[in-house]
């Protein structure tokens, strides 16, 4: 069952606090605090049950075996000229990245994707929608060099991209400092840190913990 927006805020807040603190009435106190928080209620996305819930698809066997990509925006233009966010998510661990970008041209997407690949390894598959820049020749050349399969979702079957889309709603809930939100790019690292260290409902683990547990397991199996 999908919790309402107040319960969802409570669950994440409680899971964070209980890692370091405990008192007898902590659940009651935290729930009351979240319920009374005006900013939480204004900014939190209200999730409701739909007639067609997200369909569960085949999950990757290893971290960064399959990487989902998407672009969020346009957003308020920042002082550094950024207007979009390129989001990426590992299919297995749900570990997610968000990079501020000035545009969603194929050359811009390729540059960020190359940075991620050289840091975390070559995925067997990348998943994106059918946007023109994702389907460009430059992306095709990149996947050819890395021997990566590119899968694109269709407008009639978006469910396979659903987990990454869900992370966009979570990203939207984070608060930025300026009222006009033109400094949002300065806070992306903190927003993604918060996301990756919070328990994911699909796995019941934080993406950070799941990622490093799998990495440790793979290293131990090699040695």
PEVENDA-V458743 format. One record per residue. N is the residue number from 1. RES is the residue in one small letter. PHI is phi in whole degrees, 0 to 359 (* if undefined). PSI is psi as a letter, one per 30 degrees, with the letter a starting at -180 (999 if undefined). Layout:
<<N:RES:PHI:PSI> <N:RES:PHI:PSI>>
This chain:
<<1:x:*:k> <2:x:276:k> <3:x:285:l> <4:x:284:l> <5:x:295:e> <6:x:288:e> <7:x:296:e> <8:x:296:e> <9:x:296:e> <10:x:296:e> <11:x:301:e> <12:x:291:e> <13:x:296:e> <14:x:297:e> <15:x:296:e> <16:x:289:e> <17:x:291:e> <18:x:291:f> <19:x:294:f> <20:x:234:f> <21:x:226:l> <22:x:205:k> <23:x:211:l> <24:x:302:e> <25:x:254:g> <26:x:296:e> <27:x:297:e> <28:x:297:e> <29:x:293:e> <30:x:292:e> <31:x:298:e> <32:x:294:e> <33:x:296:e> <34:x:296:e> <35:x:295:e> <36:x:270:f> <37:x:281:j> <38:x:296:e> <39:x:298:e> <40:x:298:e> <41:x:288:e> <42:x:288:e> <43:x:267:f> <44:x:286:k> <45:x:286:k> <46:x:267:j> <47:x:272:k> <48:x:234:l> <49:x:296:k> <50:x:246:l> <51:x:290:f> <52:x:236:i> <53:x:294:l> <54:x:301:k> <55:x:276:k> <56:x:281:k> <57:x:247:l> <58:x:298:k> <59:x:261:k> <60:x:296:l> <61:x:268:f> <62:x:224:l> <63:x:299:k> <64:x:61:g> <65:x:283:e> <66:x:225:k> <67:x:237:k> <68:x:264:k> <69:x:235:k> <70:x:199:l> <71:x:237:k> <72:x:252:k> <73:x:141:a> <74:x:285:k> <75:x:245:l> <76:x:306:k> <77:x:294:k> <78:x:273:l> <79:x:295:f> <80:x:267:g> <81:x:89:g> <82:x:269:k> <83:x:224:f> <84:x:224:l> <85:x:234:k> <86:x:269:j> <87:x:254:k> <88:x:221:k> <89:x:217:k> <90:x:286:k> <91:x:296:e> <92:x:281:e> <93:x:268:f> <94:x:69:g> <95:x:298:k> <96:x:234:l> <97:x:234:l> <98:x:216:k> <99:x:238:k> <100:x:288:k> <101:x:224:l> <102:x:283:f> <103:x:204:l> <104:x:245:h> <105:x:291:l> <106:x:301:e> <107:x:296:e> <108:x:291:e> <109:x:298:e> <110:x:298:e> <111:x:297:e> <112:x:290:e> <113:x:298:e> <114:x:297:e> <115:x:298:e> <116:x:293:e> <117:x:297:e> <118:x:289:f> <119:x:272:e> <120:x:242:f> <121:x:109:l> <122:x:274:k> <123:x:285:k> <124:x:288:e> <125:x:218:k> <126:x:242:k> <127:x:237:k> <128:x:211:l> <129:x:277:a> <130:x:263:g> <131:x:301:k> <132:x:303:e> <133:x:286:e> <134:x:290:f> <135:x:264:g> <136:x:288:l> <137:x:295:e> <138:x:297:e> <139:x:294:e> <140:x:299:e> <141:x:294:e> <142:x:297:e> <143:x:294:f> <144:x:292:e> <145:x:297:e> <146:x:272:f> <147:x:56:h> <148:x:252:k> <149:x:278:k> <150:x:252:j> <151:x:248:k> <152:x:245:k> <153:x:280:l> <154:x:251:l> <155:x:299:f> <156:x:264:f> <157:x:218:i> <158:x:278:f> <159:x:299:e> <160:x:296:f> <161:x:261:g> <162:x:295:e> <163:x:294:e> <164:x:292:e> <165:x:300:e> <166:x:296:e> <167:x:293:f> <168:x:297:e> <169:x:294:e> <170:x:294:e> <171:x:298:e> <172:x:297:f> <173:x:285:f> <174:x:289:k> <175:x:267:k> <176:x:250:l> <177:x:287:e> <178:x:283:k> <179:x:295:e> <180:x:272:f> <181:x:61:g> <182:x:280:f> <183:x:250:g> <184:x:300:e> <185:x:293:f> <186:x:286:f> <187:x:248:g> <188:x:298:e> <189:x:299:e> <190:x:290:e> <191:x:297:e> <192:x:288:e> <193:x:297:e> <194:x:297:e> <195:x:296:e> <196:x:285:f> <197:x:255:g> <198:x:255:k> <199:x:295:k> <200:x:270:k> <201:x:295:f> <202:x:289:e> <203:x:254:f> <204:x:66:g> <205:x:229:l> <206:x:283:k> <207:x:304:e> <208:x:302:e> <209:x:296:e> <210:x:295:e> <211:x:299:e> <212:x:285:f> <213:x:294:e> <214:x:294:e> <215:x:298:e> <216:x:295:e> <217:x:296:e> <218:x:294:e> <219:x:294:e> <220:x:293:e> <221:x:289:f> <222:x:284:e> <223:x:279:999>>
